[in-house]
Amino acid sequence: MSKYGNIALWVIQIMAALLFLLQGGQKLLGMPEVAENFARWGYPDFMPYLIGIFEILGAIGLLIPRMAGLAAVGLIIIMIGALYTHVTHGEFGMAPIPLIVIVLLGLVVYNRNPLRMFGSAAETTL
């Protein structure tokens, strides 16, 4: 990867980390609007806290080079859940947000191979 490509990828990772820190923080702080949304969608009371913990852990992982790819995979799973929730509840105006985040995290996964953390043997089996 070129120097500029690497810089662009770091910008994506930092911006995504900030997004997930903010969103996860809102969930962990139990903000009323967040709790109301999760209740409206039919999720149990603990779900915002669980998702918030995973979002904050994922945000931290995006900033650790060896963990960035794996963190991005986990966050993509969360964003697929968000996309599913918005679409199944008729919130089509909100659907592009998780979709864009999925694409950007996909770039992180592609360029920061999550199998790299397991050593070179895992890379050669691909």
C-alpha positions as CSV (number, residue, x, y, z in Angstrom):
1,M,0.0,0.0,0.0
2,S,1.2,3.5,-0.8
3,K,2.1,6.1,1.8
4,Y,-1.1,8.1,0.9
5,G,-3.3,5.0,0.9
6,N,-2.0,4.1,4.4
7,I,-2.7,7.7,5.6
8,A,-6.2,7.5,4.1
9,L,-6.8,4.2,5.8
10,W,-5.7,5.7,9.2
11,V,-8.1,8.6,8.7
12,I,-10.9,6.2,8.1
13,Q,-10.0,4.2,11.2
14,I,-9.7,7.3,13.4
15,M,-13.0,8.7,12.2
16,A,-14.7,5.4,12.7
17,A,-13.2,5.0,16.1
18,L,-14.5,8.4,17.1
19,L,-18.0,7.5,15.7
20,F,-18.1,4.3,17.7
21,L,-16.7,5.9,20.9
22,L,-19.5,8.5,20.7
23,Q,-22.2,6.1,19.9
24,G,-21.1,3.5,22.4
25,G,-20.7,6.2,25.1
26,Q,-24.3,7.3,24.5
27,K,-25.5,3.8,25.0
28,L,-23.4,3.2,28.1
29,L,-24.6,6.4,29.7
30,G,-28.2,5.2,29.2
31,M,-29.3,8.3,27.3
32,P,-33.1,8.3,27.3
33,E,-33.5,8.7,23.5
34,V,-31.3,5.6,23.0
35,A,-33.2,3.5,25.5
36,E,-36.5,4.6,23.9
37,N,-35.3,3.6,20.5
38,F,-34.2,0.1,21.6
39,A,-37.5,-0.4,23.5
40,R,-39.4,0.7,20.4
41,W,-37.5,-1.8,18.3
42,G,-38.4,-4.5,20.7
43,Y,-34.9,-5.2,22.2
44,P,-34.4,-6.0,25.8
45,D,-33.2,-3.4,28.3
46,F,-29.6,-4.7,28.5
47,M,-29.1,-4.5,24.7
48,P,-27.9,-0.8,24.5
49,Y,-25.3,-1.5,27.2
50,L,-24.1,-4.6,25.5
51,I,-23.9,-2.9,22.1
52,G,-22.2,0.1,23.7
53,I,-19.5,-2.1,25.2
54,F,-18.8,-3.8,21.9
55,E,-18.7,-0.4,20.1
56,I,-16.2,1.0,22.5
57,L,-14.0,-2.1,22.4
58,G,-14.2,-2.0,18.6
59,A,-13.3,1.7,18.5
60,I,-10.2,0.9,20.7
61,G,-9.4,-2.0,18.5
62,L,-9.4,0.1,15.3
63,L,-6.6,2.2,16.8
64,I,-4.4,-0.9,17.5
65,P,-2.7,-1.8,14.2
66,R,-2.6,-5.6,14.8
67,M,-6.3,-5.6,16.0
68,A,-7.7,-3.1,13.5
69,G,-8.9,-5.7,10.9
70,L,-10.5,-7.9,13.6
71,A,-12.1,-4.9,15.3
72,A,-13.5,-3.8,11.9
73,V,-15.1,-7.3,11.4
74,G,-16.8,-7.1,14.8
75,L,-18.1,-3.6,14.1
76,I,-19.4,-4.7,10.6
77,I,-21.5,-7.3,12.4
78,I,-22.9,-4.6,14.7
79,M,-23.6,-2.4,11.7
80,I,-25.4,-5.2,9.8
81,G,-27.6,-5.5,12.9
82,A,-28.2,-1.7,12.8
83,L,-29.0,-1.9,9.1
84,Y,-31.4,-4.8,9.7
85,T,-33.1,-3.0,12.5
86,H,-33.7,0.2,10.5
87,V,-34.9,-1.6,7.4
88,T,-37.3,-3.9,9.3
89,H,-38.8,-1.0,11.2
90,G,-39.4,1.1,8.1
91,E,-36.6,3.6,8.9
92,F,-35.3,3.7,5.3
93,G,-33.8,7.2,5.8
94,M,-31.5,5.8,8.4
95,A,-30.3,2.8,6.4
96,P,-27.6,4.6,4.4
97,I,-25.6,5.4,7.5
98,P,-24.8,1.9,8.6
99,L,-24.4,0.9,4.9
100,I,-21.7,3.6,4.4
101,V,-20.0,2.6,7.7
102,I,-20.0,-1.1,6.6
103,V,-18.3,-0.1,3.3
104,L,-15.6,1.9,5.1
105,L,-15.0,-0.8,7.7
106,G,-14.8,-3.3,4.8
107,L,-11.8,-1.2,3.4
108,V,-10.2,-1.6,6.8
109,V,-10.7,-5.4,6.9
110,Y,-9.4,-5.7,3.3
111,N,-6.3,-3.7,4.0
112,R,-5.6,-4.7,7.6
113,N,-6.0,-8.4,7.2
114,P,-7.4,-9.7,10.5
115,L,-5.6,-13.1,10.0
116,R,-2.3,-11.2,10.3
117,M,-2.6,-11.2,14.1
118,F,-2.3,-15.0,14.0
119,G,1.1,-15.0,12.2
120,S,2.3,-15.6,8.7
121,A,1.0,-19.2,8.6
122,A,-2.6,-18.1,8.6
123,E,-1.9,-15.7,5.7
124,T,-0.4,-18.5,3.5
125,T,-3.6,-20.6,3.8
126,L,-5.7,-18.0,2.1
